């Protein structure tokens, strides 16, 4: 049997090497794009801590998963130090994988179409009652239902902003989500096998794929999707704003050019435009 790693040792073996490799092979953009890429990653890391900490803390206190004796050095709000480090590691790994795969954040006409935005919002909001319903249905759905309810509001918000863009780039965010998720699936399965952490059989569904609980698989997919969407939409919104500003300069008649359409384009012509 393999020796049990502490959480920090797990990072030294599995997390930090792949992080260093992706950092080394990451593309080098021109200064403006580089600043936006770094800024987007920093913002997503901050959001990951703010949004994930309460949920993870609740799940640990409920006993959905736990850690081997001696695997945890210190805790805050019931969360091990290694788990906090994982918030950063996973977000940055997914982000660097995304940039290595490459994406075009260019705004295009139709990206603010209401149909995909409305559909995404409806699906995201529907995930909340579905997830909470599973939690109430049976204790074994605590992790699964809690995960679904946790992800739903974020997806609804993201699709409400850039549903048109996300709808026309599915291959990008599916690929950029699954590639790092596959690596984390393998690392997670090894850690569970070594006993670094474990999942409660009473508070999980018991469904596994090659020994990996389905909840863990879905967690890495969900966290990856939220990260990918956040990063691409951050740069996409900035590109929309650039284009909006570039067409808003003075017109020959002294008025102002009409802006690039936004989520709620004005119904009437711009009153500042002076007719000839």
C-alpha positions in Angstrom: 0.0 0.0 0.0 1.3 3.5 -0.9 2.2 5.7 2.1 -0.3 8.4 2.9 0.7 11.9 1.8 -0.1 15.0 3.8 -2.1 17.6 1.9 1.0 19.8 1.4 3.0 16.8 0.2 0.2 16.1 -2.3 0.7 19.6 -3.7 4.4 19.1 -4.0 4.0 15.9 -5.9 0.9 16.5 -8.1 -0.1 20.2 -8.1 3.0 22.4 -8.2 4.9 20.4 -10.9 2.0 20.7 -13.4 1.5 24.3 -12.4 5.2 25.0 -13.1 5.1 23.2 -16.5 2.0 25.2 -17.6 3.6 28.4 -16.5 6.7 27.6 -18.6 4.7 26.8 -21.8 2.2 29.6 -21.4 2.0 31.9 -24.4 3.6 35.3 -24.1 1.2 38.0 -25.3 1.8 41.6 -26.2 1.7 43.9 -23.1 -2.0 44.9 -23.2 -3.2 41.3 -23.6 -0.7 40.1 -21.0 -2.1 42.6 -18.5 -5.6 41.5 -19.2 -4.7 37.8 -18.9 -3.0 38.3 -15.6 -5.7 40.6 -14.3 -8.4 38.0 -15.2 -6.5 35.2 -13.4 -6.1 37.4 -10.3 -9.8 38.3 -10.2 -10.8 34.7 -10.6 -8.6 33.5 -7.8 -10.1 36.2 -5.5 -13.6 35.1 -6.5 -12.7 31.4 -6.0 -11.8 32.2 -2.3 -14.8 34.3 -1.7 -17.4 32.0 -3.3 -15.9 28.6 -2.5 -14.8 29.0 1.2 -18.4 29.1 2.7 -19.5 26.1 0.7 -16.4 24.0 1.3 -16.5 24.9 5.0 -20.1 23.8 5.3 -19.4 20.5 3.5 -16.5 19.6 5.7 -18.4 20.5 8.9 -21.3 18.3 7.7 -18.8 15.4 7.1 -19.2 15.0 3.4 -15.5 14.4 3.2 -12.5 14.3 5.7 -8.8 13.9 5.9 -6.4 11.3 7.3 -4.8 11.8 10.7 -1.7 13.8 10.2 -2.6 14.9 6.7 -3.6 18.4 7.7 -1.2 20.9 9.2 -3.6 23.7 10.1 -7.2 24.7 9.5 -9.2 27.9 9.3 -13.1 27.8 9.2 -12.7 24.0 9.3 -10.8 24.1 6.0 -7.3 22.7 5.8 -4.4 25.0 4.7 -3.8 22.6 1.7 -7.4 23.1 0.6 -7.0 26.8 0.6 -3.9 26.4 -1.5 -5.9 24.2 -3.9 -8.2 27.1 -4.6 -5.3 29.0 -6.1 -3.6 26.0 -7.7 -6.7 24.7 -9.5 -7.8 28.2 -10.8 -4.3 29.0 -12.1 -3.8 25.5 -13.7 -7.2 25.8 -15.5 -6.3 29.4 -16.6 -2.9 28.5 -17.9 -4.3 25.5 -19.7 -7.0 27.8 -21.3 -4.3 30.2 -22.5 -2.1 27.4 -23.8 -5.1 26.1 -25.8 -5.8 29.6 -26.9 -9.0 31.6 -27.3 -10.2 34.6 -29.2 -12.0 37.1 -26.9 -13.2 39.3 -29.9 -16.7 40.6 -29.6 -19.0 39.9 -32.6 -22.4 41.0 -33.6 -24.9 38.6 -32.1 -23.0 38.0 -28.9 -25.7 39.8 -27.0 -28.5 37.8 -28.5 -31.2 37.3 -25.9 -32.1 33.7 -26.7 -28.8 32.0 -25.5 -28.5 34.4 -22.6 -32.1 33.6 -21.4 -31.6 29.9 -21.8 -28.4 29.9 -19.8 -30.0 31.9 -17.0 -33.0 29.6 -16.9 -30.8 26.5 -16.7 -28.5 28.0 -14.1 -31.4 29.2 -11.9 -33.2 25.8 -12.2 -30.1 24.1 -10.9 -30.6 25.7 -7.5 -34.0 24.1 -6.6 -32.9 20.8 -8.3 -29.8 20.6 -6.1 -31.5 21.6 -2.9 -34.3 19.1 -3.7 -31.7 16.3 -4.0 -30.2 17.3 -0.6 -33.7 17.1 1.0 -34.5 13.9 -0.8 -31.8 11.8 0.9 -28.6 12.4 2.9 -26.6 10.5 0.3 -27.2 13.4 -2.1 -25.7 16.0 0.2 -22.5 16.5 -1.9 -24.1 16.0 -5.3 -27.1 18.2 -4.6 -25.0 20.9 -2.8 -22.6 21.0 -5.7 -25.4 21.5 -8.3 -27.0 24.3 -6.2 -23.6 25.9 -5.6 -22.8 26.1 -9.4 -26.1 27.2 -10.7 -26.1 30.9 -9.7 -22.6 31.4 -11.2 -23.6 29.8 -14.5 -26.8 31.9 -14.6 -24.8 35.1 -14.1 -22.1 34.2 -16.6 -24.7 33.3 -19.3 -26.7 36.4 -18.6 -23.7 38.5 -19.6 -22.1 36.5 -22.5 -24.5 33.8 -23.4 -24.1 34.5 -27.1 -20.4 34.3 -27.0 -20.4 31.1 -24.9 -23.0 29.6 -27.3 -20.8 30.1 -30.3 -17.6 28.8 -28.6 -18.6 25.5 -27.0 -15.6 23.6 -28.3 -13.3 26.0 -26.5 -14.8 25.9 -23.0 -15.5 22.2 -23.2 -11.9 21.3 -24.2 -10.3 23.8 -21.8 -12.5 22.4 -19.0 -12.0 18.7 -19.6 -8.2 18.7 -20.2 -7.2 19.9 -16.7 -10.2 18.1 -15.1 -8.8 14.8 -16.4 -5.5 15.4 -14.7 -7.2 16.3 -11.4 -9.4 13.2 -11.7 -6.2 11.1 -11.8 -4.5 13.0 -9.0 -7.7 12.9 -6.8 -8.1 9.2 -7.3 -4.6 8.5 -6.2 -5.0 10.8 -3.1 -8.2 8.9 -2.2 -6.5 5.6 -2.7 -3.6 6.7 -0.4 -6.0 7.9 2.2 -5.0 11.5 2.1 -8.7 12.4 2.1 -11.9 10.4 1.9 -15.6 10.8 1.1 -18.4 9.9 3.4 -20.3 6.8 2.1 -23.4 8.1 3.9 -23.3 11.6 2.4 -22.3 10.7 -1.2 -24.2 8.7 -3.9 -21.8 5.8 -4.0 -21.6 6.1 -7.8 -18.0 5.8 -9.0 -16.0 5.7 -12.2 -12.9 3.6 -11.9 -13.0 4.2 -8.2 -13.5 7.9 -8.3 -16.7 9.2 -6.8 -18.9 10.9 -9.4 -19.2 14.0 -7.1 -15.5 14.5 -7.3 -15.5 14.2 -11.1 -18.3 16.8 -11.3 -16.6 19.1 -8.9 -13.6 19.5 -11.1 -15.8 19.9 -14.2 -17.9 22.5 -12.5 -15.0 24.5 -11.0 -13.3 24.4 -14.4 -16.4 25.6 -16.3 -16.9 28.5 -13.9 -13.2 29.5 -14.2 -13.1 29.2 -18.0 -16.3 31.2 -18.5 -15.1 33.9 -16.1 -11.7 34.3 -17.8 -13.0 34.4 -21.4 -15.9 36.7 -20.6 -13.6 39.0 -18.7 -11.4 39.6 -21.8 -14.5 39.5 -24.1 -16.2 42.3 -22.1 -13.0 44.4 -22.3 -12.8 43.8 -26.1 -16.5 44.9 -26.4 -15.7 48.0 -24.4 -12.7 48.8 -26.6 -14.8 48.5 -29.7 -17.6 50.5 -28.1 -15.1 53.3 -27.3 -13.5 53.2 -30.8 -16.8 54.0 -32.5 -17.9 56.6 -30.0 -15.6 59.4 -31.2 -16.9 62.7 -32.6 -18.7 62.6 -35.9 -18.1 65.1 -38.7 -21.3 66.9 -37.7 -20.2 67.3 -34.2 -22.3 64.5 -32.7 -21.4 61.1 -31.4 -21.3 57.8 -33.3 -23.7 55.1 -32.1 -22.1 52.6 -29.7 -21.5 48.9 -30.3 -24.7 47.2 -29.2 -24.8 46.2 -25.5 -27.0 43.8 -23.6 -29.9 46.4 -23.6 -29.5 48.5 -26.7 -31.5 51.7 -26.7 -34.8 51.5 -28.6 -34.5 55.1 -29.9 -31.7 56.7 -31.9 -29.0 58.4 -29.8 -30.4 61.9 -29.0 -26.9 63.3 -29.1 -26.5 62.6 -32.8 -27.1 65.8 -34.8 -29.0 65.3 -38.1 -27.5 67.0 -41.1 
